[in-house]
Amino acid sequence: MEAFNNFWQIYSNLVLTLGTNALLALSIWLTLSCGMLAMANAAFMGIGAYTSAILTMTYGVPFPIAIAAGMAAPALTAFVIGKPTLRLSGVYLAMATLAFGEVVRIVILNVESVTGGALGLNGIPPVTEWWHVGLALVLVLLFLWRLRRSKVGRAFEAIKEDETAAGLMGIDVGAHKMLAFVLGGAIAGLAGVLNAHHTFFIGPNEFGFDRGVEILTMTVLGGINSLMGPVLGGFILTVLPEALRPFGDFRLVVNGVILVLIVLFLPKGIWDPARMRQWFARKGASA
């Protein structure tokens, strides 16, 4: 029985990490689906994590309220910083949002009385269960699936294809980009809340540049042309390092080589609906 408990503890932790990373990948997929390369998702995750941790540790706020606050805080922050930054595009938007992430990290480091500074926050109530993450992932996927097929989702796609043409068609480009940015911030905040109340500890370095690049890599690796792509990318970048542990110190090299090969031979990501339809069409024709 003890062996089973140890086995379940290990793999339940892996399930929690898989779900959290999938949520993060979906958060940046949402902004990419509107044609924005925004790199603030790691910072939004940190804002959500610290908000919920402080509320539960200091004020004894119930977990559901902490989740709501952990999503609202980054969403509100996204709205505030989106006003000036979303006027930018391409690499300039990426640089501006990366700079915002660095500002958040520095603030966390310097407000020691609230955030714990460089030492972080320890002893966060361990209330996140595997089904919390599973339910959150299912609800977010369902919401994004409905959104993608709605009028708003079609507007996102039009803006991604040609922002000027979308504006001429009567689409409020600024409002739709803001909506995608705010919703992405809320989803990243949700991932931060669930992660914080699973690991019991958070620190400022968890939400820096490296984490932002990792989130983007998950999405691009899985494929940005479908909802399953970011989920698959999050799963791969979570499981692959664990699967390569037998390689010891060389596992990072092997991991890097595998990722490079995937990018070279599958430039649109692993889950590309168009490529899959072509493959099934060829199989049907040959049959």
NORCORGI-V214788 format. One record per pair of residues at least 24 apart in sequence whose C-alpha atoms are under 7 Angstrom apart, sorted by the first residue. I is the first residue (numbers start at 1). J is the second residue. Records with the same first field share a line. If there is no record, write none. Layout:
I = J, J
//
This chain:
12 = 130
15 = 130
16 = 130, 133
18 = 234, 235, 238
19 = 133, 134, 137
20 = 133, 191, 195
21 = 234
22 = 230, 231, 234, 235
23 = 137, 187, 188, 191
24 = 188, 191, 215
25 = 215, 216, 218, 219, 230, 231, 234
26 = 230
27 = 184, 185, 187, 188
28 = 184, 216
29 = 219, 224, 230
30 = 180, 184
31 = 180, 181, 184
33 = 156, 157, 160
34 = 156, 157, 159, 160, 177, 180
35 = 159, 160
36 = 89, 90
37 = 90, 93, 94
38 = 93, 94, 97
39 = 94, 97, 98, 212
40 = 97, 98, 100, 101
41 = 185, 188, 212
42 = 207, 208, 211, 212
43 = 101, 104, 207, 208
44 = 74, 185, 188, 189
45 = 188, 189, 191, 192
46 = 192, 207
47 = 73, 74, 189
48 = 73, 74, 189, 190, 192, 193
49 = 189, 192, 193, 196
52 = 193
53 = 124, 196
57 = 124
67 = 190, 193
70 = 189, 190, 193
71 = 186, 187, 189, 190
72 = 186
74 = 185, 186, 189
75 = 182, 183, 185, 186
78 = 181, 182, 185
79 = 178, 182
82 = 178
101 = 208
102 = 208
105 = 204, 208
108 = 204
109 = 204
118 = 203, 204
119 = 203
120 = 202, 203, 204
121 = 201, 202, 203
122 = 200, 201, 202
123 = 200, 201
124 = 197, 200, 201
125 = 197, 200
126 = 197, 198, 200
127 = 197, 198
128 = 194, 197, 198
133 = 194
220 = 269
221 = 263, 269, 270
222 = 269, 270, 271
223 = 268, 269, 270, 271, 272
225 = 272
228 = 271
229 = 270, 271
//
